Amino acid sequence: MPTRKDHKAACQWAGSRRELVTTPVTETEGLDALFENSFPSFGGAYLRRIWTLLDECVGKGLPMTMSIAGPVTVSGQHHAWLNPLLDTGWFMLLSTTDAVCYHDGHRALNGARRHPFHEVPIFGDDGALRDEKTIRVTDIGFDEDVLLEQDAFISACLQQPEFQRRMTGPVFRHLLGRRYAAQEQANGAREGLLALCARKDIPIFVGAPGDGSVFLNSMKLWALARAMGREYKFELDLHEEVFESCAYHHWGLFDNPHGAIGTVILGGGVPKNFNLQPEPALSQIFGLKNISGYLYDIQITTAPVTDGSLSSCPPAEAVTWGKVDQEHFRSTCESMQADYSMVMPFLTKALLEKRARFERWAERMGEEALFRKHPAARGYLRPREGYRLFAKREELLAKLMKSVAKDRRRIEQESQYKLAGQSAGRPAGKAPAAKPARKRS
């Protein structure tokens, strides 16, 4: 057995005696300079590190995925910072929850003006709120009628012809995003998360669709159809959805000119895990060659690493699963224990300010001169239209399927196992493998 060599603490400057920079806030201009020079230590140093990696990943022009958990739409955070960040064109896909997609539609409902969102005390009288039919999410309150109207809206959508078929989650949420966009335009509401993703062809994945209210309404329609002897054809194809996520990861590794991708993980749970699964699916399940994990993994979660939960799993642990790049993780990955809602508005503002500054300089000196002097400007000023992977989904699905079909005999062999109580663990009628499976690279 090889001798295990433990690495030092995950710090790229270990042993280099990097000078501690402590610039007074009175001498900094711009949030990016503040993050880089005025957060010298402790929790502030974690935030500086998160900023540094975000800045590097954007500046290198790497496509990024994002996973986000929590009530980001019901709280209005999508309007405050998430939509502006996704609108940059830097992100290739989004992994989130069914609840985020469901609550995204509230502000565009016909009755939205009659039932505005409002602040409520976190430690107030929840019994009184229930009596007045007010739903509370931490310090956000809204009328229960909003949920009932949203249920009616979702049910009406699901019965429309374009939804009455088998489809993947990204297809479903693209169609739903277009329906949300129509409502927003009709009622003068601000563009929501799903509408923005539909406009920019950003695929949206939900790893646990069955635990949210969108699917509850689908279940209602399914049960009603069964009870009345009618047909209800809407169905989520989970096999193709997971395969679709793998196809986009495959694109990031082989068709994206940078040959690498990054990820921003906000919160944990299922969105985080689903976001990280394409690499092991491609390398360990399919056994395809030259598959690597995320080059950049930038994570903000409230879960402490000692609680043993998925949400607390840092990038270094993900390296052992092959989900994060093994060769670079000590210099390109970080996990900060914090509530992302407290820091993402500042980080997003800093990124957008830096892009705006590069845009001004490009107008003054020309893009080529700017890129020679500031190479990171090329990544910041990449086309705002983004990668539009959803529009390429059929092509990318076919390309990955071709790779699987090419190696189908090996994959089939590796899917055999001698089960207890059976003479051989292979499908009925199949001949035993002629030779052992090749070792995965």
N, C-alpha and C positions, 0 to 999 in steps of 0.2 A: 504494500500500500504506500502511495506517495505521502510524504510528510506534509501536513497542512501548514501553510504559512499565513498566519493572521496578519491582516492589514492594520495599519495605524488608524486612528480616528479619521472619519471621512472629511478630511480637510485638504484641499489641493495645495495649501501652503505649508503643510507640516514639515518642520525642519528648515524652512527657508527664511525664518525671521523677518517676515513681511512687516514693514513699518505700519504702525497703527495710525491711521489718518484721523485727525480731529479738527476739522474746519468749523469755525463758528457759523451758526446759521445766518448771521448777519452778513456773511461774505459769500453766500451761495445764491445762485440765480437759477431757478427752475427746480422742479421736484426731482428730476434725475440727478442733478448735482447734490441735492440734499440727501438723497438715498446713498449716494456713493461716498460722500465725504463727512456727513454729520450723524451717522449712526455707528459709532465706533465699536460698541461692545454689547454683550448680553443679548437680550431679546432683539434689540435694535440691530445687532450684527446679523442675526438670522434674516431680518427684513432686508438688510443691505444685500445679503447673499441671494435672496429670492429675486430682488430687483436685478442684480448683476446677471443672473442666469436668464431671466426673461429678456433682458436687453441683448444678451449674446445670441439667444435663439432667434429672436426677431431679426437682429442685424445680420445673421448668417443666412437668412432667407429660408429657414427650414419650415415646411408645413407643420402645423401643430394640431393635435386633437385636444379636446377639452372634456373633462367629466365634471359635472356639478350636481351636488345633492343639496337638499334643503328647499324651503319655500321661496325660491328666488323670484318667481313671477307673482305670487300672491302678495309679496312684500314690495313689489315695484322695483326690485334691484335690476331687472332686465332693462328697464328704461333708464336707470341711473348710470350703469356702467357696463353691463353685459352686452347689450345690443351694440353700443358704440365700439366695444372691443371686437365683437364678431364681424362688424361691418368693415373692418380694416382689410379683410381678405387674407389674413394670416392663418386662419383656422380651417382645417379640412373637414372635420366632423365634430359632432357633439354627442356625448353620452349623458343621459339625465334620467329623470323619473317620470312615470305616468302623471303624477300629481303636478309637476311643473308644466306639462303640456295641457292638462285640464284647466288649471287656474289661469293660464295665459289668456284664455278667452273672455274672462269676466268683464274687463273694461270696455269691450266692444259690443256687449249685449245691448239689446234695445232698451232695457230698463236700467242701464248702468248709471245714468244721471240721477235716477231716483234712489239709487243705493250706492253712494260713494264709499270708498274705503276711508277709514278714520283710525286714529290712534286710541288705544285702550291701555289701562294700566296692567302691567305684567302680574302684579300681585293684588289685583282688585277682587271684586265679588263676582266670580264666574257664575254663581247661581242666578244673580240678577241679570247677567248678560244672557243667560239661557232663557230667562223669563221674557226678555224683550227680543228674543230670536236673533241675537248677535253672535256670530261665529268669531272666536278669537284664535289667532295664530301669533303667539308670543305677545307683541305689543300692537298687533294689527287687528282691527275689527271690521266686519262687513256683515250685511244682513243675510240671513239664511235664504231669503228669496233669491239671492244671487246664485246659490248652488242649485236651487230648483230650476231657475231659468237656464243655467248652464247645462243641466241634465237634459232639458227639453231641446236645447240647441244641438248638443252632441247626438241625441237620439235622432233628430231630424236629419243631421248630416249622414249618419250611418245608414239611413234608409235610402239615400240618393244612389242613383245607378253607378256612379264611379267607385262607390265603396262596396258594392255588392259583388265581391269576388275575393279570392285568396290573394294575399299580398304580404310583403315584408313590412315591418314597422316603419322604416324610413319612407317607403312609398305611402303608407297610411298617413304619416305625420306631414309629408309634403302636401298631400291632398287636403288634410285638415288645416294646414297653414294657409293654403289658398282660400279656404272657406273663412278662416279668421280674417284674412286680409280684406275680403269683400265686406265683412261686417264692420271692420275698422273704417274702411272708406265710406261706407253708408252712414255711419254714426259719428264720423269726425273724430275717431279715437286714434291715439298714437300707435304706430306700428309695434306689434308685439313680437315675441321671440320666434314663434313658429312662422309668422308671416315673413319675418326677416330671413329666416333660414330657407323658406320656400323661394323667396326672391333671389337669394344668392346660391341656391342649389347646394346647401349644406345639409348632408344627411343627419338625421336625428335618430339615435338608438335609445331604446328603453329596455334594459335587461330583465326587468320584472314587470311586464305589462299587466299582469293579473292582479296587482295589489293597489290599483288606482281607480279613480272614478270614471275615467274614460271607458275602461273595460267593464266596469260595473254596469254601465248603460248598455254596452253591447250584450252583456249577459242577460239583461232585462229583455232586450229585443229577441235574443235567441230563445229564451224561455217562453215569451209571448207567441213566437212563431210556432214552437212545439205545441203549445196549448191550443192553438187555433188551427193547427194543421196547415200552416203556411210555410213558405220557404224563406230562409234567412241565410245569405251566402257570404256575409263578411267573415273573414277568418285571417288570423295572423299566421304566417309561415315562419316559424321560429328557426327551422333548419336553414332556409335561404337567408334569413336575417343575419344569423351568425356567420354564414358563408360570405355574405355581403360585407360585413365588417372586416373579414379576412382579406377580401378583395381590395378594399381601400388601403389596408396596411401593406399589402403586397405592392400596390401602386406606389406607396411612399418609399419602399425600399428599392424598387427596380425601374419605375417609370419617372419618378421625380428626379430631376437632374442632380439634386444634392445627395441622393442615395441614403438619406436618413430623415427621421422625423422626431419631433418633440411632443411632449404632452404637458398640459396644465391640469392638475387635479385639485378641485376645490371641494372639500368635504370628502366623504368616503362612501361606504356602502356598496350597493349593487352598481351604480354608475361607474365607480372607480374600477371595480373588478371587471366589468364588461369591457371597459376601455382598454384594459391591459391584456385581455385574453387572446387577441388575434395572433400575437407572437407565438405562444405555446401551441395554439391551434395549427399554425403553419409549420412550426419546427418539430413539435413532439407528436402531434396527432397525425398530420399528413406526412411528416418527415421530409419536408422539402429542404433543399440546400440553401446555404448562405442567407438564412433568416436571422435577423438581429432584432433586439429590443429597441426601445426608445433611446435615442442618444441623449436627449434632455428630458428629465422628469422633475417637474417643479410642483411641489405639493404643499397645500395649506390645509390642515385638519385640526380639529379640537381634541382628537383622541390621543392620549399619551401612549408612547410606544410600549409601556409596560402592561397595558391592559389586554394585550394579546388578540385584539380584534383586527379584522380586515382593514378597518378605517385607520388604524394606527400603523399599519405596515409601511415602513419607510422604503425609499427606492433601493437601498442596499439589500434589503430582504428580497425585493422583487428581482434583483440580479440573480439570486440563486434559482429562481424559476425560469430564467431566461427572458423575462419581460423587459428588462432594462439592460442597456449595453454594458457588458462586463469590463471592457477595456477603459472606459472613460467615466464611469459613474462617480468616481471620487472627485471629479472636477466639473461635472455637468448636471449633478442631481442634488436636490435639497428638499427636506421636509421640515416645515415650520409649524409648531403647535400654536394655532391661533384661529380665531373666528374669521373666515375669509371676508365676511361682510364688513369687517372693520378695516381691512387693508386694501381690498381690491379697488375701491374707488380711487385711492391715491396712486396705486400702481398703474391702473388704466390711464389716469390723467397724465402721469409721467410719460408713459409710452406715447400717448397721443400728442403731447407737447413736443416730444423729441421728433416725431414724424413731421409735425407742422413746421418745426425749425428746419429740418432737411428740405421740406418743400419750398420754403422761402429761399434757402441757399441755392437750390436747384434753379429757381427762376433767375437768381442774380448771376450765377456763375456757369450755369449749364450742367446737365446731369452727368456727362462724362467726366468733367473736371471735378465735380462733387464726389463721384464714386472713386476717383483716383485718390483724392485727399481723405475721404471718409468712406471706406469700403462698406461699413455698416449701413450707410444710407441706401444702398441697393436693396437690402433686405427690408428696410423700413418702407421704402417707396415701391415695393412690388405692386402689381396691379390690384386695385381695390375690388375688382370683380371676383377675385379669389379663385379657388381651384375647381369649383362647380363639379364636384365628384358625383353628385346625384345625377346630373345630366349624362355622365359617362358610365353609369352603373351597369348597363347591359354589356358594354364593351369590356369593363373590368371583371365582371362576373364570368364572362366567356373566357377571358384570358387565364384566370385562375383555374377554371374548370379544365382547360386544356392542359395545364401543368399537372393537375390531379390525374387526368385520364392517361397522360403519358407515363405516369408512375403507378398506375392502378394495380399492377400485379404485386409489387412490393407492399403497397398499402393493404391489399387484401391479405397477404401473408401475415403481416404484422397484426391483423385483426383476429387472428385465430388463437384459441387458448383451450387447453384441455380442462374442461369443467368437471367438478366432482360429480361422480355418478354417471359420467358419459365416457365412451371409449375415445372420443376425440372432440375437441372444442372447435368444430368447423361447421359451416352451414351444410345441411343435408344435401347429398349429391355432389359435394365438392371433393376433389381429390386432395390428398395431403400435399403440403408444400414440397416442391422438389428440392429446395435448398433453403438454408436459413436466411432470414432477412439481412440485408446489408446494414452495417452500422450507420446511423444517422450522422451527418456532418454538422 
